Amino acid sequence: MPEIAHVELKVGLEVHVELSTRTKMFTRAANVAHADHFDAEPNTLIDPLVLGLPGALPVMNRAAVERSVMVGLALNCRIAPMSRWDRKSYFYPDLPKNYQISQYQLPLCFDGSVELPPMSAEGKVNYAAIAESSEAGGQLARTRIGIIRAHLEEDAGKLLHEAPGGHAIEGTLADYNRAGTPLLEIVTQPDFRTSDEVVVFCRWLRDVCRFVGATEGILQRGHMRFEPNINCVLKLSDGRTVKTPIVEIKNLNSFKAVQGAIEYELSEQPGRWMMDGREMTPGSKTTRGWDDARSETFVQREKEEADDYRYFPDPDLLPVVMSVEAVERIRAALPELPLVRATRYLREYGLLPKEAAAIVEERDVCLMYDAAIEHGVSLGLERGRAAKLAANAILQSGAKRANERSTPDRAVLVSTLGISAEQIAEIMVLRDRGEISAQSADELFGLLCEMGGEPMGASPREVATRRGMLIVRDDAALDKWCDQVIAANAKVADDVRGGKLQAGGRLVGETMKLAGASGDAKTVREMLLKKLGQG
């Protein structure tokens, strides 16, 4: 048998996105993927249609269609002027109707493409490279990923093989809360050549879907599930080229699992071909699961082909008709997407790459940041200065308090702390004018969070005044405090006179203790250096 001279990885991706509409895809039963119903008791978000009872007729959820179109537009897809619903027939215990309403021949979104952003060594978006390219006025080489389709369907229920809390049970528990949840399935071309490319795409897609408001995107809750289709092109020593059978890895809900499953298959598929000689042919596709503990895939079943599902048009649902006007209305509502927004922050505001990346990670935080800038500008700050101050406030004072309130099961965002963008801007102005110290600005941020401020709520200036945070500009008192500290720290003062300016930090600290909340470190440092002949 010839030897394998070269191995090329090929990966296509299927991504299932649970839409966060208030109700399910074809009924007004509450949707478990909506934040209000995350912790609903099992089998409480059901009705006759979810359970497939006789006589229950489906009615399409318009909001789910519009959110799907928004995602399709973000993926540069064409939007079908008419798409229809099909029944996909198979039996699962968690699918009460014995069929799934889906789209087959006429999907809602199709024929799209995206360009992958540049990657860092850690397999994340390389904002530093974007910043450098932007400064140089150049264009980065991008990898194009084709989007075959993005079609709507309904999710199945969930089978539990152990009781809540991990207790062993006999048999299987069925929870139908998830059954009927709107599900957008996005299918790519097999254009990925490395696992890093797949992970970057998955991260980017999650950010986009969350940013347009399509999904909450909490991976631990299964809001997005990734299913890579993996095979290898083997170039042999005798000049032939063979393709290994495609393996689909089901229901991965972490980026680590996506990367691990792809790397495992890349390492194993050439050896499987050496053992059995099987090549990619119709019907050779297999489905495998991922064992996270053992870091390996395992066989689940032979993969069904489209014919096995016996698709046929659903007789109870009308086609989806999307006029040009409707599509353009949705396009006009499409927000500036995270990567474009981050690039603008780097170029126009001079943010550091890590700052831009952190701000665009969450849509609501990003909108709060923009609002704080606009309000700061209206209060007289220069736009670039406002952008820097807003980033510092949100990523330092805000992130610290958000982390304190977060739990392993629930992440708290700066945008939900209770402080408003307008209040943040007013703190920025107070600090920029030297009316409060950096320490007081942070403390004031925390106080306003505790007060649950609204745009018309507590005034930062009023709160700072009541708390004695405003800096008293008493030059005579400051002059006295500086002289007192210099006299008490003669050796340090001599060091500063000799050019060791870093030693002045101790003098500033001692003076600030005397000044208390009414002091400003910048002003104190300037006066001390002037007195010591270094100003």
C-alpha positions in Angstrom: 0.0 0.0 0.0 1.4 3.5 -0.9 2.3 5.8 2.0 0.6 9.0 2.8 2.7 11.9 1.6 0.5 14.8 2.7 -2.8 15.4 4.6 -5.1 18.3 4.0 -8.0 19.0 6.4 -11.4 19.9 5.1 -14.2 21.1 7.5 -17.7 22.3 6.8 -19.8 23.5 9.7 -23.4 23.3 10.8 -24.4 25.6 13.5 -27.8 25.5 15.3 -28.8 28.8 16.8 -31.8 28.9 19.3 -33.6 32.2 18.7 -34.5 34.1 21.8 -38.1 35.1 20.8 -40.7 35.3 23.5 -42.7 32.4 22.1 -41.9 29.2 20.2 -41.7 28.8 16.4 -45.2 27.7 15.6 -47.1 28.3 18.9 -47.5 31.0 21.6 -46.1 28.7 24.2 -43.2 30.4 26.1 -39.7 29.9 24.7 -37.1 28.4 27.0 -34.4 30.2 25.0 -35.8 33.5 26.2 -34.2 34.9 29.3 -37.5 35.0 31.2 -37.8 31.3 31.0 -34.3 29.9 31.4 -35.1 28.2 34.7 -38.6 27.0 34.0 -39.6 23.7 35.6 -39.5 20.7 33.3 -42.6 20.3 31.0 -44.1 23.6 31.9 -43.5 25.4 28.5 -45.8 23.1 26.5 -49.2 23.1 24.9 -51.2 20.7 22.6 -49.1 21.7 19.5 -45.7 21.1 21.3 -47.0 17.7 22.3 -48.3 16.9 18.8 -51.9 16.3 19.9 -54.5 15.8 17.2 -56.1 18.9 15.8 -53.4 21.3 16.9 -52.3 23.6 14.0 -49.1 25.5 13.7 -48.9 29.3 13.2 -45.6 30.9 12.1 -43.6 33.2 14.5 -43.0 36.3 12.5 -40.3 37.6 14.9 -38.3 34.4 14.4 -38.4 34.9 10.6 -37.2 38.5 10.9 -34.4 37.7 13.3 -33.3 34.9 10.9 -33.2 37.3 8.0 -31.1 39.7 10.0 -28.5 37.0 10.7 -28.7 36.0 7.0 -28.0 39.6 6.0 -25.0 39.7 8.4 -23.7 36.6 6.6 -24.1 38.3 3.2 -26.8 35.8 2.2 -29.4 36.2 -0.5 -32.9 36.3 1.0 -35.4 34.1 -0.8 -38.5 36.0 -2.0 -40.5 32.8 -1.1 -39.5 29.9 1.1 -41.7 27.1 2.3 -42.0 24.7 5.2 -41.3 21.0 4.9 -41.8 18.0 7.2 -38.7 16.1 8.0 -39.8 12.7 9.1 -38.0 10.6 11.8 -38.8 9.3 15.2 -37.1 10.5 18.3 -38.5 10.1 21.8 -38.0 13.9 22.3 -39.9 14.8 19.2 -43.6 14.2 20.0 -45.0 14.8 16.5 -42.6 12.2 14.9 -41.6 14.9 12.4 -39.8 18.2 12.5 -41.0 21.3 10.7 -38.0 22.5 8.7 -37.0 24.0 5.4 -35.4 21.9 2.7 -35.6 22.8 -0.9 -36.4 26.5 -0.4 -34.4 27.9 2.6 -35.0 31.4 3.9 -31.3 32.5 3.5 -28.8 31.1 1.0 -25.6 31.7 -1.0 -23.7 33.9 1.4 -20.1 34.3 2.4 -18.0 35.9 5.1 -14.3 36.7 5.4 -12.6 35.4 8.5 -10.8 38.1 10.6 -7.1 37.6 11.2 -6.3 35.2 14.0 -3.9 35.5 17.0 -1.7 32.7 18.2 -4.4 31.9 20.8 -6.9 31.3 18.0 -8.9 34.5 18.7 -9.6 37.6 16.6 -6.3 39.5 16.2 -7.3 43.1 16.9 -3.7 44.1 17.1 -3.1 43.1 13.5 -6.3 44.9 12.5 -5.0 48.1 14.3 -1.6 47.9 12.6 -3.2 47.4 9.2 -5.6 50.3 9.7 -2.7 52.6 10.7 -0.7 51.5 7.6 -3.7 51.9 5.3 -3.3 48.3 4.1 -5.6 45.4 3.6 -5.2 42.1 5.5 -5.5 38.8 3.6 -8.7 37.1 4.6 -10.0 33.5 4.2 -13.4 33.4 2.6 -16.0 31.0 4.0 -19.0 30.2 1.9 -22.4 30.0 3.4 -24.6 27.5 1.7 -27.8 28.2 3.6 -29.4 29.4 6.8 -32.9 27.8 7.3 -35.4 27.9 10.0 -36.8 24.9 11.9 -38.0 23.9 15.3 -35.9 22.3 18.0 -36.6 18.9 19.6 -37.0 18.3 23.4 -34.4 17.0 25.7 -33.8 13.5 27.1 -32.3 13.3 30.6 -30.5 10.1 31.6 -30.0 11.2 35.2 -32.1 13.2 37.6 -31.3 16.8 38.3 -28.3 16.9 40.6 -26.7 14.0 38.9 -28.6 11.3 40.6 -28.9 7.9 38.9 -32.4 6.8 37.7 -33.8 3.9 35.9 -35.0 4.7 32.3 -35.0 8.2 30.7 -36.7 11.5 31.6 -38.3 13.6 28.8 -38.5 17.3 29.1 -40.4 19.0 26.2 -39.7 22.6 27.2 -37.2 22.9 24.4 -39.4 21.3 21.8 -40.7 23.8 19.3 -38.0 26.4 20.1 -37.1 28.5 16.9 -33.9 27.1 15.5 -31.8 28.7 12.8 -29.4 26.2 11.1 -26.5 27.8 9.4 -24.5 25.5 7.0 -21.1 26.5 5.5 -19.1 25.2 2.6 -16.2 22.9 3.6 -13.8 25.9 3.3 -12.0 25.6 6.7 -8.5 24.2 6.6 -7.5 24.4 10.3 -9.3 24.0 13.6 -8.3 27.6 14.5 -10.2 28.9 11.5 -13.3 27.0 12.7 -13.1 28.3 16.2 -12.6 31.9 15.1 -15.6 31.6 12.9 -17.7 30.1 15.7 -16.6 33.0 18.1 -17.4 35.6 15.4 -20.7 34.0 14.6 -21.8 33.9 18.2 -20.9 37.6 18.6 -22.8 38.5 15.5 -25.9 36.5 16.5 -25.9 38.1 19.9 -25.3 41.6 18.6 -28.3 41.5 16.2 -30.4 40.2 19.0 -31.1 36.8 17.5 -30.0 34.7 20.5 -28.7 35.0 24.1 -25.9 32.7 22.9 -25.1 31.1 26.2 -23.3 27.9 25.1 -23.8 26.1 28.4 -27.5 26.3 27.8 -27.3 24.9 24.3 -28.3 28.2 22.6 -25.7 27.5 20.0 -24.5 24.0 19.0 -21.7 23.4 16.6 -21.5 20.3 14.3 -18.3 20.2 12.2 -18.2 17.9 9.2 -14.7 16.7 8.9 -12.7 14.7 6.4 -9.2 14.6 5.0 -7.7 14.8 1.5 -4.8 12.3 1.4 -2.0 12.7 -1.2 -0.3 9.4 -1.6 3.3 8.5 -2.5 2.1 7.0 -5.8 0.6 10.3 -6.9 -3.0 9.4 -6.2 -5.4 11.5 -4.1 -8.1 10.0 -1.9 -10.7 11.5 0.4 -11.6 10.0 3.7 -15.3 9.5 4.6 -17.0 12.6 6.2 -17.5 12.4 10.0 -20.0 14.7 11.6 -19.5 15.5 15.3 -22.8 16.2 16.9 -23.9 18.9 19.4 -20.7 20.5 20.6 -21.4 23.5 22.9 -17.9 24.9 23.6 -15.1 26.2 21.5 -12.7 23.9 23.3 -14.8 20.9 22.2 -14.9 22.1 18.6 -11.2 22.4 18.4 -10.5 19.2 20.2 -12.9 17.1 18.0 -11.4 18.5 14.8 -7.8 17.9 15.9 -8.7 14.4 17.0 -10.3 13.5 13.7 -7.4 15.0 11.8 -5.0 12.8 13.7 -7.2 9.6 13.4 -8.7 9.7 9.9 -5.4 8.9 7.9 -4.9 5.9 10.2 -8.4 4.7 9.7 -7.9 4.8 5.9 -4.7 2.9 6.2 -6.6 0.2 8.1 -9.8 -0.1 6.1 -9.2 1.7 2.8 -12.7 3.4 3.0 -13.1 6.5 0.9 -15.7 9.2 0.7 -18.8 7.9 -1.2 -22.5 8.4 -0.9 -23.7 6.8 2.3 -20.3 6.6 3.9 -20.8 9.5 6.3 -20.9 8.7 10.0 -22.1 10.5 13.1 -19.8 10.6 16.1 -20.0 12.2 19.6 -17.3 13.9 21.6 -16.1 12.5 24.9 -14.7 15.6 26.6 -13.2 13.6 29.5 -11.2 11.3 27.2 -10.6 13.9 24.5 -11.8 11.6 21.7 -14.8 11.0 19.4 -16.9 7.9 19.4 -19.3 6.4 16.9 -23.0 7.1 17.3 -24.6 6.0 14.1 -24.4 5.9 10.3 -25.5 9.3 9.0 -28.9 9.5 7.3 -29.0 11.1 3.9 -31.7 13.6 2.8 -33.8 10.9 1.2 -34.0 9.0 4.5 -35.9 11.9 6.0 -38.7 11.7 3.4 -39.1 15.5 3.2 -42.5 16.8 1.9 -44.2 20.2 2.0 -46.0 20.8 5.3 -49.8 21.1 4.4 -50.6 23.2 7.4 -48.3 26.2 6.8 -48.3 28.9 4.1 -45.0 29.8 2.4 -42.9 32.6 3.8 -43.0 35.6 1.4 -40.4 38.2 1.8 -40.9 41.4 -0.2 -38.0 43.6 -1.2 -39.4 46.3 1.1 -39.5 43.9 4.1 -35.9 42.8 3.5 -34.7 46.4 3.2 -36.6 47.4 6.4 -34.8 44.6 8.2 -31.4 45.6 6.6 -31.9 49.2 7.8 -32.3 47.9 11.4 -29.1 45.8 11.2 -26.6 47.3 13.7 -23.0 48.0 13.1 -21.4 44.6 13.6 -18.8 43.9 16.3 -15.7 43.5 14.0 -16.6 46.7 12.1 -17.3 48.5 15.4 -14.0 47.4 17.0 -12.0 48.4 13.9 -13.6 51.9 14.2 -12.7 52.1 17.9 -9.1 51.3 17.0 -8.9 53.7 14.1 -10.9 56.7 15.4 -10.5 56.5 19.2 -7.0 55.0 19.5 -8.2 52.3 21.9 -5.9 49.4 22.6 -6.8 46.1 20.9 -7.7 44.4 24.1 -9.9 47.4 25.1 -11.8 47.3 21.8 -12.2 43.5 22.0 -13.6 43.7 25.5 -16.1 46.5 24.7 -17.6 44.8 21.6 -18.0 41.4 23.4 -21.4 42.4 24.6 -24.0 44.3 22.6 -25.5 46.2 25.5 -22.2 47.2 27.0 -21.1 48.4 23.5 -24.3 50.5 23.2 -23.7 51.9 26.7 -20.1 52.9 25.7 -21.3 54.7 22.5 -24.0 56.5 24.5 -21.5 57.6 27.2 -19.3 59.0 24.5 -22.1 61.0 22.9 -23.3 62.4 26.2 -19.7 63.3 27.1 -19.3 65.2 23.8 -22.6 67.0 24.5 -21.1 68.1 27.9 -18.0 69.6 26.2 -15.5 66.8 26.0 -13.5 66.2 22.8 -14.7 63.0 21.2 -11.4 61.1 21.4 -11.0 62.1 25.0 -14.6 61.1 25.8 -13.9 57.7 24.1 -10.8 57.1 26.3 -12.5 58.1 29.5 -15.6 56.0 28.8 -13.4 53.0 28.0 -11.6 53.4 31.3 -14.8 53.8 33.3 -16.5 50.8 31.8 -13.5 48.4 31.6 -12.2 49.3 35.1 -14.9 50.6 37.5 -17.7 48.8 35.6 -15.9 45.5 34.9 -14.8 45.3 38.6 -18.3 45.5 39.9 -19.8 43.3 37.2 -17.3 40.6 38.1 -18.1 40.9 41.8 -21.8 40.3 41.1 -21.4 37.5 38.6 -21.8 33.8 39.5 -20.7 30.7 37.6 -24.2 30.4 36.2 -24.9 34.0 35.5 -22.7 36.7 34.1 -23.6 40.3 35.1 -22.9 43.0 32.5 -21.8 46.5 33.2 -25.0 47.6 31.4 -27.1 46.0 34.0 -25.4 47.4 37.1 -27.9 50.2 37.5 -25.7 53.1 36.4 -26.7 54.9 33.2 -24.5 56.0 30.3 -25.4 59.6 31.1 -24.2 59.3 34.6 -20.9 57.7 33.4 -20.4 60.6 31.1 -20.9 63.1 34.0 -18.4 61.2 36.1 -16.0 61.5 33.1 -16.4 65.2 33.0 -15.9 65.7 36.7 -12.7 63.7 36.5 -11.4 65.4 33.3 -11.9 68.8 34.9 -10.0 67.7 38.0 -13.0 68.2 40.2 -12.8 64.6 41.7 -9.8 62.3 42.1 -9.4 58.9 40.3 -10.2 57.1 43.5 -13.3 59.2 44.1 -14.5 58.7 40.5 -14.3 54.9 41.0 -16.2 55.2 44.4 -18.8 57.5 42.8 -19.3 54.9 40.0 -20.0 52.3 42.6 -22.4 54.5 44.6 -24.5 55.2 41.5 -24.6 51.5 40.7 -26.1 50.8 44.2 -28.6 53.6 43.7 -29.9 52.0 40.5 -29.6 55.3 38.6 -31.8 56.2 35.6 -31.0 58.9 33.1 -33.1 61.3 35.2 -31.8 59.8 38.5 -29.2 60.9 41.0 -26.8 63.5 39.7 -23.2 62.5 40.0 -22.2 66.0 41.0 -24.9 66.1 43.7 -23.8 62.7 45.1 -20.1 63.8 45.0 -21.0 67.0 46.8 -22.9 65.2 49.6 -20.1 62.7 50.0 -17.4 65.4 50.2 -15.7 64.0 47.1 -15.3 67.3 45.2 -11.7 68.6 45.3 -11.3 71.8 47.2 -8.9 74.1 45.3 -7.3 75.7 48.2 -3.8 76.4 47.0 -2.7 77.8 50.3 -3.6 74.6 52.1 -2.0 72.4 49.4 1.2 74.5 49.6 1.3 74.0 53.4 0.7 70.2 53.1 3.5 69.9 50.5 6.0 71.8 52.6 5.0 69.6 55.6 5.6 66.3 53.7 8.9 67.6 52.2 10.2 68.5 55.6 9.2 65.1 57.1 10.9 63.2 54.2 14.1 65.0 53.6 16.1 62.1 52.1 13.3 61.3 49.6 13.0 65.0 48.7 16.8 65.1 48.1 16.5 62.1 45.8 13.8 63.9 43.7 16.0 67.1 43.6 18.8 64.8 42.2 16.6 63.6 39.3 15.1 60.4 40.8 11.6 61.5 39.9 10.1 58.1 40.6 10.8 58.6 44.3 8.3 61.4 44.2 5.5 58.9 44.4 6.0 58.5 48.1 5.8 62.3 48.6 2.6 62.4 46.5 1.1 59.6 48.6 1.9 61.3 51.9 0.5 64.6 50.7 -2.7 62.9 49.5 -3.2 61.4 53.0 -3.3 65.0 54.4 -5.5 66.3 51.5 -8.0 63.4 51.8 -10.8 63.2 49.2 -10.3 66.9 48.4 -6.9 66.3 46.9 -5.9 65.5 43.3 -2.8 63.4 42.8 -1.9 65.1 39.5 -2.1 68.6 41.0 -0.2 67.5 44.1 2.6 65.9 42.0 3.0 69.1 39.9 3.3 71.3 43.0 5.8 69.0 44.7 8.0 68.8 41.6 7.9 72.6 41.3 9.0 73.0 44.9 11.8 70.5 44.4 13.1 72.2 41.3 11.9 69.6 38.9 8.7 71.3 37.7 
